[in-house]
């Protein structure tokens, strides 16, 4: 039986998730309110356009809510959900205590994908575990289910770290190209080296990351020399301060 997925808030994130989600064979519904986006999704992925949000809810097994966090509760409070439905919230920073009451009796699931979903490379947080949502979100990349909601906010901060790493790639690839390397080569080299480092961390889970670093930063190595400069400048503390600032933000 085909699962029907309704989408409330077809914006930037959904546009990047749809290339992957469309491969699941599910039926997708989106409101005509955002006409340009809905028309694009309909043309590229066969998404059906519905006249309003309530029509979407009435037809859907899973309702994805991907609106601005401060609008989500008000939008959902004006809709009637059914017992047995699942609401999948992609609203960053919005706790279940604010959204669950207004989508009841539907079951609320929270998730935090990133736009790398377009390439099925999004590491997506989810709480609580939900097989139907997992099946959908795994099209976008690996799904990491949390055991408790109070872990969701600090873990979701890493979705912003994703953007910070892109800025680091930009800065370092610009430096490489400034040394005379072709800009396209510099960009790809820096991106692939970042991916290589992440792959090693992922594929050697039994090895502490500090040990992985020490294996490279041996005495008199260039890796160690560079790290000494970075530590002398306390270059890593600001990253943690940025994460702290986001975690404390209202």
Secondary structure, 3 states (H helix, E strand, C coil): CCCEEEEECCCHHHHHHHHHHHHHCCEEEEECCCHHHHHHHHHHHCCEEECCHHHHHHHCCEEEECCCHHHHHHHHHCCCCCCCCEEEECCCCCCHHHHHHHHCCCEEEEEECCHHHHHCCCCEEEECCCHHHHHHHHHHCCEEECCCHHHHHHHHCHHHHHHHHHHHHHHHHHHHHHCCCCHHHHHHHHHHHHHHHHHHHHHCCCCCHHHHHHHHCCCCCHHHHHHHHHHHCCCCHHHHHHHHHHHHCC
